[in-house]
Amino acid sequence: MSKPLSDHDRRKQISVRGLAGIENVAELKQNFNRHLHFTLVKDRNVATKRDYYFALAHTVREHLIGRWIRTQQHYYEKDPKRVYYISLEFYMGRTLQNTMVNLALENACDEATYQLGLDMEELEDMEEDAGLGNGGLGRLAACFLDSMASLGLAAYGYGIRYEFGIFNQKIVNGWQVEEADDWLRYGNPWEKARPEYMRPVHFYGRTEHHPDGVKWVDTQVVLALPYDTPVPGYRNNVVNTMRLWSAKAPCEFNLKDFNVGGYIQAVLDRNLAENISRVLYPNDNFFEGKELRLKQEYFVVSATLQDIIRRFKVSKFGSREIARTDFSKLPDKVAIQLNDTHPAMAIPELMRVLVDEEKLDWDKAWDICVRTCAYTNHTVLPEALERWPVDLFAHLLPRHLEIVYEINRRHLERVAAKYPGDVDRLRRMSLIEEGGQKRINMAHLCIVGSHAVNGVAQIHSDILKATVFKDFYEMEPHKFQNKTNGITPRRWLVMCNPGLAEVIAERIGEDFIRDLDQLQSLRNYVNDEAFIRDIAKVKQENKLKFAVHLEEHYKVKINPNSMFDIQVKRIHEYKRQLLNCLHIITYYNRIKKEPNKQWTPRTVMIGGKAAPGYHTAKMIIRLITAIGEVVNNDPVVGDRLKVIFLENYRVTLAEKAIPAADLSEQISTAGTEASGTGNMKFMLNGALTIGTMDGANVEMAEEAGEDNLFIFGMRVDDVDALDMKGYHAEEYYNRLPELKQAIDQIAGGFFSPKQPDLFKEIVNMLMHHDRFKVFADYEDYIKCQEKVNALYKNPKEWTKKVIYNIAGCGKFSSDRTIAQYAREIWGMEPTLNCPHYSQHPNFLHRSKFL
């Protein structure tokens, strides 16, 4: 009998991980040892695991450099239209394995490290996540960068190099505790500082109006120092750039003014300027109108636009002339995509540059601005919409306030001309909200200043046109589009679930990785016994691996045959983790009532971070951990129900949890989750979805067949009707005995015996002011969960539904999303043509064109 394969040997067999040629492996070993010696200045006697990680990272990075330089050189020579994706967040996660996947180096590196007596997975685990995002919006930007490179678009991601990313979450005595994410502590091998492209950014000051134009004077200057990170396409030799700006005080900071505090204090005060890029604001779907945040938003926009215009001026097809000066061509060469309203300042800043600095007349400048910019909306929640106080704006960016007022004056003139006498419409559509304190509505600014406005799933785009932006849609319907979100199949299938990728590739080949629509042909295998068996086997292996991980971290014994029921996302009332809690409690009560029945065993996992200032969200985490303490220690229940709060949910934990999931919880109130992208990741990795008809769930049901998802609850129309009628939680509480029991247990201290009124605020919210109507969907949710239990008892039928789901995932590739942005918004054609690539050193002499 042959011995079972080691992890190493099993990985070697997997074709989607690339070939491990002898020369390749020998060269990698040589380069690894060279970096250990020359870059890290260590020998094998004193090197740590982290040293080995850095040596491997530098070795892999070498394979990017030639392609990176060649790609940028190719763009310089061919002068294509370029797209600039501006985002305050890029939630990248780890880079090493993704780079190996996209360069087809994974098997070769695995073999090389193995021959050196090292375990590649252990080295990969040394890498810090680049946690420069909160959740969906930031991770979407990261998936988009991967797709733009894989589709050969001349694309740049522009953002901020936060010194501290999203906080690390610790659970202490059941409560969330935040600690700083010092991700750069040991250095970042993937970034390259570019001090030669440093740019000044101005704040404060005042404006002077002269006959020859307006001057913004007496400003404070902060320098923006760019750091470039390579973004490799999937096996096409394209390497694009993500450029993140870091704030630096200028040398003369606080010294040029006569400073009584003196030299030492002046140097210490440099920190004030450099604080701009210190820390990511940890809010998801919530606007906090802080001056530092507005500074961050203008900082990234100002530095980026200077870069865009510099690159526009020096690029000219086939020539080395100094400068392009005809800005009427800007929209033919530049597309700017605003990821939500956070970079909305790009609109007045572009106007300021064109009018004040380049001396264009307003109408010409405005036409260029609108044709260049496009805006993606990510939410309809009113508390998330950015509305900046005018007085803050006047203080920090006086010239931009004047420009916004002028944009608004001309905009309202157009509205008044189209709708004479409709003063209420003028008020509703103004960029300036009058009232207690005047505010600038940044979404209105984005709509007026862009040629395209899109939502991120069909239902979301429809809601925008019917409600929040109705007036704007009536006036300019041609601006409004839909671009349903997607995820990159490289990270979210090939990299995180190689076993599943391989099982699929054995049946339909490897091309689905670039063209996810090919998964449709898996429908031919839905009754294939061997395929059903293979899919189920991969899931079981992933569950066992994750169970081991959980038992190491949580000291709870996991039943790997239980259904892994997972809800991972930011903690927010609209995402309704509380509805999940009510199901857990109800299921617990049912098991306690009839302990001898054949219950479907479940391990329920809930994970996600709460914004540090969001009290209710922190209480929801405390409730989940409290329920776990009771349920997990009840001997009557045993291993039929376990509740685990997944601590510090982040990209890297998602990559472990999602491939192991059986059931994906997507249970937001209909009309509140703009799209969701976790839903797509679970679907692609062989989980079934229980969810409402919200966000992209609607399109997932359309693609896979509604019978193959567990859909429950109110639709958008039902929610609207209930709002009209009035939602009264007590009616449900009084009518549904199991709901009443669960709420009474929470309220009475069953889950918090030492502090019986610990959860009284949560109960009070659910009973009296629940904006998201948890009780209204409770009954249908519980019934739907019963259907889930019944199907799980029939593994073959369950797996058939899984296959239909995987086969329906093609639409949810970010490649499809980006191809649509390119054709329908940016006016670019995606291509798989790769620039000619050679490692030859002759290419190095033109690296200045990066």
Buried (B, 14 or more C-beta within 10 A) or exposed (E): EEEEEEEBEBBBEBEBBBEBEEEBBEBBBEBBBBBBBEBBEBEEEEBEEEBBBBBBBBBBBBBBBBBBBBBBBBBBBEBBBBBBBBBBBBBBBBBBBBBBBBBBBBBBBBBBBBEBEBBBEEBBEBBBBBBBBBBBBBBBBBBBBBBBBBBBBBBBBBBBBBBBBBBBBEBEEBEBEBEEBEBBEEEBBBBBEBEEBBBEBBBEBEBEEEEEEBBBEEBBBBBBBBBBBBBBBBBBBBBBBBBBBBBBBBEEBBBEEEEEEEEEEBEEBBEBBBBBBBBBBBBBBBBEEEEEBBBBBBBBBBBBBBBBBEBBEBBBEEEEEEEBEEBEEBBEBBBBBBBBBBBBBBBBBBBBBBBBEEEBEBEEBBBBBBBBBBBBBBBBBEEBBBBBBBEBBEBBBBBBBBBBBBBBEBBBEEBBEEBEEBEEBBEBBBBBBEEEEBBBBBBBBBBBBBBBBBBBBBBBBBBBBEEBBEBBBEBBEEBBBBBBBBBBBBBBBBBBBBBBBBBBBEBBEBEBBBBBEBBBBBBEBBEBEEBBBBBBEBBBBBBEBBBEBBEEEBEBEBBBEBBBBBBBBBBBBBBBBBBBBBBBBBBBEBBEEEEEEEBBBBBBBBBBBBBBEBEBBBBBBBBBBBBBBBBBEBEEBEBBBBBBBBBBBBBBBBBBBBBBBBBBBBBBBBBBBBBBBBBBBBBBBBBBBBBBBBBBBBBBBBBBBEEBBBBBBBBBEBBBEBEEEEBBBEEBBEEBEBBEBBBEBBBBBBBBEEEEEBBBEBBEBBBEEBBBBBBBBBBBBBEBBEEBBEBBEEBEEBBBBBBBBBBBBBBBBBBBBBBBBBEBBBBBEBEEEBBEBEEEEEBEEBEEBB
